[in-house]
Amino acid sequence: MGSCSSENCHCDQLGSWRNEHISLQYLDVVEIEGFHGADHEVDFLKLLFRSAPMLKGMTIKQTDLMPPNKKGCQELGSIFEANASVKCIWV
């Protein structure tokens, strides 16, 4: 997934992956490596949480290559709080 800088980005249009309704009914554990809080990463996590009703655990490992995006990481904390039934680990 790339990042978008255009105000009319195709990622935000109807039919983009951000607006998809997918079923991940058997997904129960997720591990993500290299997270740095970019908008598309945060949106992907939101998609996972709304698509995986049986999600029990999520581990997110920050990237060592660049400092994390402060806004994205704050939003990550809010997502974890809103999904308190899922054991979330952020390292």
C-alpha positions in Angstrom: 0.0 0.0 0.0 1.4 3.4 -0.9 0.7 6.7 0.7 -1.3 9.4 -1.0 -0.7 13.1 -1.0 -3.5 14.2 -3.4 -6.7 15.6 -2.1 -8.6 13.6 -4.7 -6.7 10.3 -4.0 -8.2 7.2 -5.5 -7.8 5.5 -2.0 -10.7 7.6 -0.6 -13.1 7.0 -3.5 -16.0 4.7 -3.3 -14.8 1.2 -4.0 -11.4 1.6 -2.5 -10.1 -0.9 0.0 -10.7 1.6 2.8 -14.5 1.3 2.1 -14.5 -2.5 1.6 -16.7 -4.8 3.6 -14.8 -8.1 3.9 -15.4 -11.0 6.2 -12.4 -12.3 8.2 -14.6 -14.3 10.5 -11.9 -16.9 11.4 -9.1 -14.4 12.0 -8.2 -14.4 15.7 -4.6 -13.3 16.0 -2.7 -10.6 14.0 1.0 -9.6 14.1 2.2 -6.6 12.1 5.9 -5.6 11.8 7.2 -2.3 10.6 4.3 -0.1 11.7 5.0 3.7 11.7 1.5 5.2 12.0 0.9 6.3 8.4 -2.7 7.0 7.5 -3.0 4.0 5.3 -1.7 1.7 8.1 -4.2 3.1 10.6 -7.0 2.7 8.1 -5.9 -0.9 7.5 -6.1 -1.6 11.3 -9.6 -0.2 11.4 -10.6 -2.5 8.5 -9.2 -5.4 10.4 -11.0 -4.6 13.6 -14.4 -4.1 11.8 -13.9 -7.2 9.6 -12.7 -9.8 12.2 -15.4 -10.3 14.9 -13.4 -13.2 16.5 -10.2 -11.2 16.9 -8.5 -12.0 20.2 -5.1 -10.6 19.9 -3.0 -8.1 18.0 0.7 -7.4 18.2 2.1 -4.4 16.4 5.8 -3.8 16.2 7.1 -0.3 15.3 9.6 0.1 12.5 13.2 0.8 13.4 13.8 2.6 10.1 11.9 5.8 10.8 10.3 7.5 13.8 6.6 6.7 14.3 4.0 9.2 13.1 2.8 10.8 16.3 -0.8 11.4 15.1 -1.1 7.8 13.8 0.3 6.3 17.0 -2.2 8.4 19.0 -5.0 7.1 16.8 -3.7 3.6 17.3 -4.2 4.0 21.1 -7.8 5.2 20.5 -8.4 2.1 18.3 -7.1 -0.2 21.0 -9.3 1.5 23.6 -12.4 1.2 21.4 -11.6 -2.6 21.0 -10.9 -3.4 24.6 -12.0 -7.1 24.2 -8.9 -7.7 21.9 -5.6 -8.1 23.7 -3.4 -5.5 22.0 0.4 -5.4 22.4 2.4 -2.5 20.9 6.2 -2.8 20.9 
